[in-house]
């Protein structure tokens, strides 16, 4: 039997604590389309659990490639540059051509590009590199460049409320989407009394900011209405991997409740 992925172990420990039941690995690789975890209640009932991530794969790949070497320092630059680029930008080309572009900005005294900044000079290269905006600020690290993927405004900011309703409204469509078909199939085929979907929301996610915000603030009230879940899913759990906030869960018998995610440190045991 293979070992659990870190996030699956994290979920396993969380569920054992919250459900007061034994949670074990179910997907051992012995056959295709197995659900991830099995809950074994003391009364003999079982639950099938599938862990799924609401992750922006393209942005995560870009971030990982762009930040493999730690802080980016170019000695020829004064630095302090913050650069936002399209997630589809080519990392190798940015690595090679961004420093000379920023050197050109510095030589001409240009400290900003895009969104309200003058557009003269170097515009074609900046567009070819996928740069959306850039600005130079004060820095304690001369020559530093910080490159970030540019995200849609609804994933960076929004008007936020005092209840968890955005989570309730988002989970149903997310779990009913075509990309979650495998989750629904695995749980539909599970011979279990309950079927749980555990939705993991990382830092780079297609989920709107209002959802991420709710899961980052511990003081937010519970949602005021039930989620519209697919027929294959009876229970749902959702949490971000930010250190702050709490997880939200819903079950037919308990309704909405919050759960502690302090085990989300990578050291679950």
C-alpha positions in Angstrom: 0.0 0.0 0.0 1.4 3.4 -1.0 1.6 6.2 1.5 -0.8 9.1 1.7 0.0 12.4 0.1 0.7 15.1 2.7 -2.7 16.8 2.1 -4.5 13.4 2.4 -2.7 12.7 5.7 -3.7 16.2 6.8 -7.3 15.4 5.9 -7.2 12.0 7.6 -6.1 13.4 10.9 -8.6 16.3 10.7 -11.5 13.9 10.0 -10.5 11.5 12.8 -10.6 14.3 15.3 -13.8 15.9 14.0 -15.8 12.7 13.5 -14.4 10.8 16.5 -13.9 7.8 14.2 -11.1 5.8 12.6 -10.1 7.1 9.2 -7.9 4.9 7.0 -6.4 4.9 3.5 -8.7 3.3 0.9 -7.0 4.1 -2.4 -4.0 1.7 -2.2 -3.5 1.6 -6.0 -4.7 -1.9 -6.4 -7.4 -0.9 -8.9 -8.4 2.3 -10.7 -10.9 4.9 -9.5 -10.7 4.2 -5.8 -11.8 6.9 -3.4 -9.1 8.3 -1.1 -10.1 7.6 2.5 -12.6 5.4 4.4 -14.2 6.5 7.7 -15.1 3.6 10.1 -17.6 4.6 12.7 -17.9 2.6 16.0 -21.5 1.6 15.1 -20.4 -0.1 11.9 -21.3 2.6 9.4 -18.7 3.8 6.9 -18.1 6.9 4.8 -16.1 7.3 1.6 -14.0 10.4 1.3 -12.5 11.9 -1.8 -10.0 14.8 -1.5 -10.0 17.3 -4.3 -8.1 20.6 -4.7 -9.5 23.8 -6.2 -6.1 24.6 -7.6 -5.1 26.8 -10.5 -2.6 24.4 -12.0 -1.2 26.9 -14.6 -0.5 29.6 -12.0 1.0 27.1 -9.5 3.3 25.7 -12.2 4.4 29.2 -13.2 5.1 30.1 -9.5 7.1 27.0 -8.9 9.2 27.5 -12.0 9.7 31.1 -11.3 10.8 30.7 -7.7 13.1 27.7 -7.8 16.2 29.6 -6.9 14.9 31.8 -4.0 15.2 35.6 -4.1 16.0 36.8 -7.6 18.9 39.3 -7.4 20.4 41.0 -10.5 23.6 42.9 -9.4 23.3 45.3 -12.4 19.9 46.6 -11.2 19.1 49.0 -8.4 16.2 46.6 -7.9 13.1 46.7 -5.8 11.0 45.8 -8.9 7.6 44.1 -8.5 6.5 42.7 -11.8 3.1 41.1 -12.5 2.9 38.9 -15.6 0.4 36.7 -17.3 0.4 33.1 -15.8 0.9 31.8 -19.4 4.2 33.8 -19.7 7.3 31.8 -20.6 9.5 31.5 -17.6 12.8 31.0 -19.5 12.2 34.1 -21.6 11.4 36.2 -18.5 14.5 35.0 -16.8 16.6 36.0 -19.8 15.0 39.2 -21.0 13.3 40.8 -18.0 16.6 42.1 -16.4 17.7 44.0 -19.5 14.2 45.5 -19.8 14.3 46.7 -16.2 17.8 48.1 -16.7 16.4 50.1 -19.6 13.7 51.4 -17.3 16.2 52.4 -14.7 18.5 54.2 -17.2 15.6 56.4 -18.4 14.2 57.0 -14.9 11.1 55.0 -15.5 9.8 53.5 -12.3 6.4 52.1 -13.4 4.9 50.3 -16.4 1.2 49.6 -17.2 -2.0 50.8 -15.6 -1.7 54.5 -15.6 2.0 54.7 -16.2 3.4 56.3 -19.3 3.6 53.7 -22.1 6.6 55.1 -24.0 9.6 52.9 -24.7 10.1 49.1 -24.4 6.4 48.5 -24.7 6.7 45.8 -27.4 9.1 43.7 -25.4 7.1 44.1 -22.2 4.0 42.9 -24.1 5.9 40.0 -25.6 7.1 38.9 -22.2 3.5 39.0 -20.9 4.1 41.8 -18.4 0.9 43.4 -17.2 2.4 46.0 -14.9 5.6 46.7 -13.0 6.8 49.2 -10.5 10.0 50.0 -8.6 9.9 50.7 -4.9 12.3 51.0 -2.0 14.1 47.8 -1.1 16.5 46.3 1.5 17.8 44.0 -1.2 19.6 45.9 -4.1 19.0 44.2 -7.4 15.9 42.4 -6.3 13.1 41.4 -8.7 9.7 39.9 -7.5 7.6 38.3 -10.2 4.0 37.4 -9.6 1.3 35.9 -11.8 -1.4 38.5 -12.6 -4.8 37.3 -11.5 -8.3 38.5 -12.4 -9.7 41.1 -10.1 -12.4 38.8 -8.7 -9.6 36.5 -7.4 -7.7 39.4 -5.7 -10.4 41.6 -4.2 -14.1 41.9 -3.6 -16.7 43.3 -1.2 -16.9 40.8 1.7 -19.7 40.0 4.1 -20.0 38.7 7.6 -21.4 35.2 6.8 -20.0 32.1 5.0 -22.7 32.3 2.3 -20.0 32.6 -0.5 -18.7 29.2 0.5 -22.2 27.6 0.4 -22.9 29.2 -3.0 -19.6 28.2 -4.6 -19.2 24.6 -3.5 -22.2 23.2 -5.4 -21.2 24.5 -8.8 -17.6 23.6 -8.2 -18.4 20.0 -7.3 -20.9 19.7 -10.2 -18.3 20.9 -12.8 -16.8 18.7 -15.5 -13.4 18.8 -13.8 -14.9 17.1 -10.7 -16.5 14.2 -12.6 -13.9 11.8 -11.3 -14.8 12.8 -7.7 -18.5 12.2 -8.4 -17.9 8.8 -10.1 -15.7 7.5 -7.3 -18.2 8.4 -4.6 -21.2 7.2 -6.6 -19.5 3.8 -6.9 -18.5 3.7 -3.2 -20.4 1.1 -1.1 -20.6 3.4 1.9 -23.3 5.0 4.1 -21.9 8.5 3.6 -20.0 10.1 0.8 -17.7 13.1 1.7 -16.0 15.5 -0.6 -13.1 17.4 1.1 -12.2 20.5 -0.9 -8.7 21.8 -0.4 -8.2 25.5 -1.5 -4.5 26.4 -2.0 -3.1 29.9 -2.3 -3.4 29.9 -6.1 -7.0 28.9 -6.8 -9.8 29.6 -9.3 -12.1 30.2 -6.4 -13.3 33.8 -6.1 -11.7 36.0 -3.5 -15.0 36.1 -1.4 -14.6 32.4 -0.8 -11.0 32.6 0.1 -11.7 35.5 2.4 -14.3 33.6 4.3 -12.0 30.7 4.9 -9.2 33.1 6.1 -11.3 34.9 8.8 -12.2 32.9 12.0 -14.9 35.4 13.0 -17.1 34.9 10.0 -20.5 33.5 10.8 -21.7 30.2 9.3 -23.6 30.2 6.0 -27.3 30.9 6.2 -28.4 28.2 3.7 -27.4 24.7 2.6 -25.1 23.9 -0.3 -26.6 22.6 -3.5 -24.4 19.4 -3.7 -24.4 16.8 -6.5 -26.5 13.7 -5.7 -23.3 11.6 -5.3 -22.1 13.7 -2.4 -23.8 13.7 1.0 -21.2 15.7 3.1 -18.8 18.4 2.2 -15.7 20.0 3.8 -13.8 23.1 2.6 -10.7 24.8 3.9 -7.8 26.9 2.6 -4.2 26.2 3.3 -3.6 29.7 4.7 -2.5 29.6 8.4 -5.4 31.8 9.5 -9.1 31.0 9.6 -11.1 27.8 10.1 -12.6 25.1 7.9 -16.3 25.0 7.0 -18.2 21.7 6.7 -21.8 20.7 6.1 -23.7 17.4 6.8 -27.4 16.6 6.5 -27.7 16.0 10.2 -25.6 18.8 11.6 -25.9 21.5 9.0 -23.0 23.9 8.8 -20.2 23.8 11.4 -16.6 25.0 11.6 -13.6 22.9 12.2 -10.1 23.5 13.5 -7.3 23.2 11.0 -4.3 23.5 13.3 -3.1 20.1 12.1 -2.5 21.7 8.7 1.2 22.3 9.5 2.6 19.4 7.5 3.4 17.6 10.7 0.2 15.7 11.2 0.6 12.4 13.0 
